Structures are given as structure tokens and as C-alpha cells.
Amino acid sequence: PLDSEKTFKLALMWYLGEKLDECTTPSMPELGEQKFTLSDGTTRTLSDVQIKNAAAIMTSAQKIKGVNERALTIMFMAALVESGLKNYANKNIAASLTYPHDAVGSDHDSVGFWQMRQHWATPYGDMSKLMNVDYQVSAILGGPDGPNYPSPRGIFDIRDWETRPMGEVAQAVEVSAFPDRYEKQQDLATQLV
């Protein structure tokens, strides 16, 4: 079985260029539909598309300075709520339909995993950015090196993001009309990380 904490630490060490005494290749689970048993005993199943998207998000996020397990968890909490880990195009934004996507929505001008609005991209509404996983991850994490600094803000831009409840941080970024939804995804998001 995969030890997520050990795998994260090993990946972080490799990323930072630290030398290891021994180099082993951890066994990774096959990508495909995955079942997760939550702390309340219920089971959640994520499709192969959702799992592949989670892997792409994780791969992209690990390239960004300052990313840690907490930031990844908050990021996944928000993606689970906003898109169910699907990269959404929007039928109201024709250009979004020309890029690879997993689903089509119609909420205002929101696209992507985190339902980003057109003002998240410079120049305004650049779908080549808003539909791209690397750009989306960089934007949702934010911070001084993020593409939107200082606004719209990402996780790293939220004051005390390292200590505040994770659901509050996700809400501070997403500014949802339903702020309690993020916290409900923390268990699954933790397991994804």
C-alpha cells in the first residue's frame, strides 16, 4: 500500500535536490477508478477521469515553491466542491469549448477545476490559460509568484493560511455562497494528497 506521507516527503526531497542514501521507486497505484473510505465509514468512489486530474494537479503543484501537504489539501477541498475534480468548459464562453475539458457548465463565466472567472487571466479571459492545469494550479495557490498577485487571491495570499481551518481558507479564496461545503471535503482531500 502507498504511504502518502512518505511518498510526499520523498518527492519533496527529490524536488529540492537532496541526496538520498538509497533510491527506491515507490510502487504507485494504477490510475483508474479509486474508492476511498472516509472517517465516518462511508465510501466515495472517484472515476478514472477524476483520479487522472488529481494526479495532474498534484504534479503541477509540486513544481511551485512553498507547496506543502496543507496547501495541497486545501486546493483539493476547493476542487472537489467547485468541479468534482473535472476541468469544466462553459457553454457561455465559446472559446473554452475549444480546449480539452471533462464537462461543460453554464455558471456565469466560470471554467476549470476551481470555477475561475475570466478576471483570473491576464489578458482578461485568456482561455489558453484558464483551461490549462498548470496555470490554474499556479493561480489557485497564488502568492507573490502567482500569476494574479495580488488579486484575485490564492491560498498563499490568505492571511494565516497555515493555521486557519482549511475550510475557511478555501472559502476565502473561492468566496462561495455556500461556505460550509469545503470543510466537508477535507477527509477525502487529505486522502487524495
C-alpha positions as CSV (number, residue, x, y, z in Angstrom):
1,P,0.0,0.0,0.0
2,L,1.1,3.5,-0.7
3,D,2.3,5.6,2.3
4,S,1.2,9.1,1.2
5,E,3.2,10.9,3.8
6,K,6.4,9.0,3.0
7,T,5.8,9.5,-0.7
8,F,5.2,13.2,-0.3
9,K,8.4,13.7,1.7
10,L,10.4,11.6,-0.8
11,A,9.1,13.6,-3.7
12,L,9.8,16.9,-1.9
13,M,13.3,15.7,-1.2
14,W,13.9,14.9,-4.8
15,Y,12.4,18.2,-5.9
16,L,14.7,20.1,-3.5
17,G,17.7,18.1,-4.8
18,E,18.5,16.5,-1.6
19,K,20.6,13.3,-2.0
20,L,19.2,10.1,-0.6
21,D,21.2,7.2,0.9
22,E,19.2,4.8,-1.2
23,C,17.0,5.3,-4.1
24,T,13.9,3.2,-4.4
25,T,11.0,3.5,-6.7
26,P,7.8,3.6,-4.6
27,S,5.0,1.5,-6.0
28,M,2.2,3.7,-7.2
29,P,-1.4,2.6,-7.6
30,E,-2.7,2.2,-11.0
31,L,-4.6,5.3,-12.2
32,G,-8.2,4.5,-12.6
33,E,-11.4,4.4,-10.5
34,Q,-10.4,4.6,-6.8
35,K,-12.5,4.0,-3.7
36,F,-11.9,5.9,-0.5
37,T,-13.2,5.0,2.9
38,L,-13.9,8.2,4.9
39,S,-13.6,8.5,8.6
40,D,-17.3,8.2,9.1
41,G,-17.2,4.8,7.4
42,T,-18.8,5.9,4.1
43,T,-17.1,5.2,0.8
44,R,-16.5,7.7,-2.0
45,T,-15.6,6.5,-5.5
46,L,-13.7,8.8,-7.9
47,S,-13.7,8.0,-11.6
48,D,-10.6,7.4,-13.6
49,V,-11.0,11.0,-15.0
50,Q,-11.1,12.4,-11.5
51,I,-8.1,10.4,-10.4
52,K,-6.1,11.4,-13.6
53,N,-7.0,15.0,-12.9
54,A,-5.9,14.8,-9.3
55,A,-2.6,13.3,-10.4
56,A,-2.1,16.2,-13.0
57,I,-3.0,18.8,-10.3
58,M,-0.5,17.2,-7.9
59,T,2.2,17.0,-10.5
60,S,1.7,20.7,-11.4
61,A,1.5,21.8,-7.7
62,Q,4.7,20.1,-6.7
63,K,6.6,22.4,-9.0
64,I,5.6,25.5,-7.1
65,K,7.7,26.9,-4.3
66,G,6.1,26.8,-0.9
67,V,3.7,23.9,-1.6
68,N,3.1,21.6,1.3
69,E,0.6,19.0,2.3
70,R,-1.7,21.6,3.8
71,A,-1.8,23.7,0.6
72,L,-2.5,20.6,-1.5
73,T,-5.3,19.5,0.8
74,I,-7.0,23.0,0.7
75,M,-6.5,23.0,-3.1
76,F,-8.2,19.6,-3.4
77,M,-11.0,20.6,-1.0
78,A,-11.9,23.5,-3.3
79,A,-11.6,21.5,-6.5
80,L,-13.8,18.7,-5.1
81,V,-16.5,21.3,-4.3
82,E,-16.2,23.5,-7.3
83,S,-15.9,20.9,-10.0
84,G,-15.7,17.4,-8.6
85,L,-12.2,17.3,-10.0
86,K,-13.3,17.9,-13.6
87,N,-11.9,20.5,-15.8
88,Y,-15.0,22.5,-16.9
89,A,-15.6,24.4,-20.1
90,N,-18.5,26.8,-20.1
91,K,-21.2,26.9,-22.7
92,N,-21.4,30.7,-22.3
93,I,-17.7,31.1,-23.2
94,A,-17.3,29.5,-26.7
95,A,-13.5,29.7,-26.6
96,S,-13.4,27.4,-23.5
97,L,-15.1,24.7,-25.6
98,T,-12.1,24.5,-27.9
99,Y,-9.7,23.3,-25.2
100,P,-9.6,19.9,-23.6
101,H,-12.3,19.6,-20.9
102,D,-14.2,16.9,-18.9
103,A,-17.6,18.6,-18.6
104,V,-19.5,21.7,-19.7
105,G,-21.1,24.1,-17.2
106,S,-23.0,27.3,-17.5
107,D,-22.3,29.2,-14.2
108,H,-21.6,32.8,-15.3
109,D,-18.2,32.7,-17.0
110,S,-16.6,30.1,-14.7
111,V,-14.3,27.5,-16.1
112,G,-11.7,24.9,-14.9
113,F,-11.2,22.9,-11.7
114,W,-11.8,25.9,-9.4
115,Q,-14.5,27.6,-11.5
116,M,-12.3,30.6,-12.2
117,R,-13.9,33.6,-13.7
118,Q,-12.4,35.5,-16.7
119,H,-10.7,38.1,-14.5
120,W,-8.4,35.3,-13.2
121,A,-6.4,35.6,-16.5
122,T,-4.3,38.4,-18.0
123,P,-5.1,39.3,-20.6
124,Y,-8.7,39.2,-19.4
125,G,-10.4,36.0,-20.3
126,D,-7.4,34.2,-21.9
127,M,-8.9,30.7,-22.2
128,S,-5.5,29.2,-23.1
129,K,-4.5,30.0,-19.5
130,L,-7.8,29.4,-17.7
131,M,-8.3,25.9,-19.2
132,N,-4.6,24.9,-18.6
133,V,-4.0,22.8,-15.4
134,D,-0.6,24.4,-14.7
135,Y,-2.0,27.9,-14.9
136,Q,-5.0,27.0,-12.8
137,V,-2.8,25.4,-10.1
138,S,-0.5,28.4,-10.0
139,A,-3.5,30.8,-9.8
140,I,-5.3,28.9,-7.0
141,L,-2.1,28.7,-5.0
142,G,-1.3,32.4,-5.7
143,G,1.2,34.3,-3.6
144,P,3.7,36.9,-4.8
145,D,4.9,34.5,-7.5
146,G,1.4,33.6,-8.6
147,P,0.0,34.9,-11.9
148,N,-2.7,37.1,-10.3
149,Y,-0.9,38.7,-7.4
150,P,-2.4,40.4,-5.5
151,S,-5.9,39.8,-6.9
152,P,-7.8,37.6,-7.2
153,R,-6.1,36.0,-4.3
154,G,-5.0,32.4,-4.0
155,I,-4.3,30.2,-1.0
156,F,-0.9,31.7,-0.3
157,D,-2.4,35.2,-0.2
158,I,-4.8,34.3,2.6
159,R,-3.6,35.7,6.0
160,D,-2.7,32.8,8.3
161,W,-3.5,30.1,5.7
162,E,-1.1,27.8,7.5
163,T,-3.1,27.9,10.8
164,R,-6.6,28.8,9.9
165,P,-9.2,26.0,9.5
166,M,-8.7,24.7,5.9
167,G,-12.3,25.1,5.0
168,E,-12.1,28.8,5.9
169,V,-9.1,29.2,3.7
170,A,-10.8,27.6,0.8
171,Q,-13.8,29.8,1.3
172,A,-11.6,32.9,1.5
173,V,-10.3,32.1,-2.0
174,E,-13.5,30.9,-3.6
175,V,-15.9,33.3,-1.9
176,S,-18.8,30.9,-2.2
177,A,-22.4,31.5,-1.3
178,F,-22.2,28.1,0.4
179,P,-19.1,28.4,2.7
180,D,-19.6,25.2,4.7
181,R,-19.1,22.9,1.7
182,Y,-15.3,22.9,1.7
183,E,-14.9,21.5,5.2
184,K,-17.0,18.5,4.3
185,Q,-14.4,17.5,1.7
186,Q,-11.4,17.7,4.0
187,D,-11.3,13.9,4.7
188,L,-11.3,12.9,1.0
189,A,-8.9,15.7,0.1
190,T,-6.5,14.5,2.8
191,Q,-6.6,11.0,1.4
192,L,-6.0,12.3,-2.2
193,V,-2.9,14.1,-1.0
